[in-house]
Amino acid sequence: MIFGKKTLRIVAAATVVTIGSLGAYVAAQSAEPKEKVIKITAKKFNYIPGEVKLKKGVPVILEFRSQDVLMGFNLPDFNVRADIVPGKATRLRLTPDKTGTFVFLCDIFCGTGHEEMNGKLTVVD
C-alpha cells in the first residue's frame, strides 16, 4: 500500500471541502444579476433605436454595431464615448447616476447627414 488510511482520509476530506467550496462559489456567481445588454445599430445617419430608456443606478451594457462606416457615440452628460467600428461589436458599460433626458450623438464625421445623427437617452427613477 502506497498511502496509509490516515493519508487517504485527509485527501478525501480535502477533496470534499474543495468541491463544496467550488459549488458555493459557482452558486454565488450565478446568483449575481447580469447587466442588461442594449443593442444599438449605427448606420448613416441614424442610431437604431434612437431612444433608449434606463433606470437610475441600474448598470447596463450598450452594445454598438456599425452597418457601414466608422461612427462615434458620445453621451456628454455622462462623460462617456466610444468608437463604433464596422464589423465589430463595441461595448460600453453605463450606470446612469441622474434622471432626465439626454442627447447622444455621433462624434466622428460620417457623411453629409452627420450633424443630424443623434438620439435620446431617458433616465427614470
Secondary structure as a PSIPRED ss2 file (coil, helix, strand):
# PSIPRED VFORMAT (PSIPRED V4.0)

   1 M C   1.000  0.000  0.000
   2 I C   1.000  0.000  0.000
   3 F C   1.000  0.000  0.000
   4 G C   1.000  0.000  0.000
   5 K H   0.000  1.000  0.000
   6 K H   0.000  1.000  0.000
   7 T H   0.000  1.000  0.000
   8 L H   0.000  1.000  0.000
   9 R H   0.000  1.000  0.000
  10 I H   0.000  1.000  0.000
  11 V H   0.000  1.000  0.000
  12 A H   0.000  1.000  0.000
  13 A H   0.000  1.000  0.000
  14 A H   0.000  1.000  0.000
  15 T H   0.000  1.000  0.000
  16 V H   0.000  1.000  0.000
  17 V H   0.000  1.000  0.000
  18 T H   0.000  1.000  0.000
  19 I H   0.000  1.000  0.000
  20 G H   0.000  1.000  0.000
  21 S H   0.000  1.000  0.000
  22 L H   0.000  1.000  0.000
  23 G H   0.000  1.000  0.000
  24 A H   0.000  1.000  0.000
  25 Y H   0.000  1.000  0.000
  26 V H   0.000  1.000  0.000
  27 A H   0.000  1.000  0.000
  28 A H   0.000  1.000  0.000
  29 Q H   0.000  1.000  0.000
  30 S H   0.000  1.000  0.000
  31 A H   0.000  1.000  0.000
  32 E C   1.000  0.000  0.000
  33 P C   1.000  0.000  0.000
  34 K C   1.000  0.000  0.000
  35 E C   1.000  0.000  0.000
  36 K E   0.000  0.000  1.000
  37 V E   0.000  0.000  1.000
  38 I E   0.000  0.000  1.000
  39 K E   0.000  0.000  1.000
  40 I E   0.000  0.000  1.000
  41 T E   0.000  0.000  1.000
  42 A E   0.000  0.000  1.000
  43 K E   0.000  0.000  1.000
  44 K C   1.000  0.000  0.000
  45 F C   1.000  0.000  0.000
  46 N E   0.000  0.000  1.000
  47 Y E   0.000  0.000  1.000
  48 I E   0.000  0.000  1.000
  49 P C   1.000  0.000  0.000
  50 G C   1.000  0.000  0.000
  51 E E   0.000  0.000  1.000
  52 V E   0.000  0.000  1.000
  53 K E   0.000  0.000  1.000
  54 L E   0.000  0.000  1.000
  55 K E   0.000  0.000  1.000
  56 K C   1.000  0.000  0.000
  57 G C   1.000  0.000  0.000
  58 V C   1.000  0.000  0.000
  59 P C   1.000  0.000  0.000
  60 V E   0.000  0.000  1.000
  61 I E   0.000  0.000  1.000
  62 L E   0.000  0.000  1.000
  63 E E   0.000  0.000  1.000
  64 F E   0.000  0.000  1.000
  65 R E   0.000  0.000  1.000
  66 S E   0.000  0.000  1.000
  67 Q C   1.000  0.000  0.000
  68 D C   1.000  0.000  0.000
  69 V C   1.000  0.000  0.000
  70 L C   1.000  0.000  0.000
  71 M E   0.000  0.000  1.000
  72 G E   0.000  0.000  1.000
  73 F E   0.000  0.000  1.000
  74 N E   0.000  0.000  1.000
  75 L E   0.000  0.000  1.000
  76 P H   0.000  1.000  0.000
  77 D H   0.000  1.000  0.000
  78 F H   0.000  1.000  0.000
  79 N C   1.000  0.000  0.000
  80 V E   0.000  0.000  1.000
  81 R E   0.000  0.000  1.000
  82 A E   0.000  0.000  1.000
  83 D E   0.000  0.000  1.000
  84 I E   0.000  0.000  1.000
  85 V C   1.000  0.000  0.000
  86 P C   1.000  0.000  0.000
  87 G C   1.000  0.000  0.000
  88 K C   1.000  0.000  0.000
  89 A C   1.000  0.000  0.000
  90 T E   0.000  0.000  1.000
  91 R E   0.000  0.000  1.000
  92 L E   0.000  0.000  1.000
  93 R E   0.000  0.000  1.000
  94 L E   0.000  0.000  1.000
  95 T C   1.000  0.000  0.000
  96 P C   1.000  0.000  0.000
  97 D C   1.000  0.000  0.000
  98 K C   1.000  0.000  0.000
  99 T C   1.000  0.000  0.000
 100 G E   0.000  0.000  1.000
 101 T E   0.000  0.000  1.000
 102 F E   0.000  0.000  1.000
 103 V E   0.000  0.000  1.000
 104 F E   0.000  0.000  1.000
 105 L E   0.000  0.000  1.000
 106 C C   1.000  0.000  0.000
 107 D C   1.000  0.000  0.000
 108 I C   1.000  0.000  0.000
 109 F C   1.000  0.000  0.000
 110 C C   1.000  0.000  0.000
 111 G C   1.000  0.000  0.000
 112 T C   1.000  0.000  0.000
 113 G C   1.000  0.000  0.000
 114 H H   0.000  1.000  0.000
 115 E H   0.000  1.000  0.000
 116 E H   0.000  1.000  0.000
 117 M C   1.000  0.000  0.000
 118 N E   0.000  0.000  1.000
 119 G E   0.000  0.000  1.000
 120 K E   0.000  0.000  1.000
 121 L E   0.000  0.000  1.000
 122 T E   0.000  0.000  1.000
 123 V E   0.000  0.000  1.000
 124 V E   0.000  0.000  1.000
 125 D C   1.000  0.000  0.000
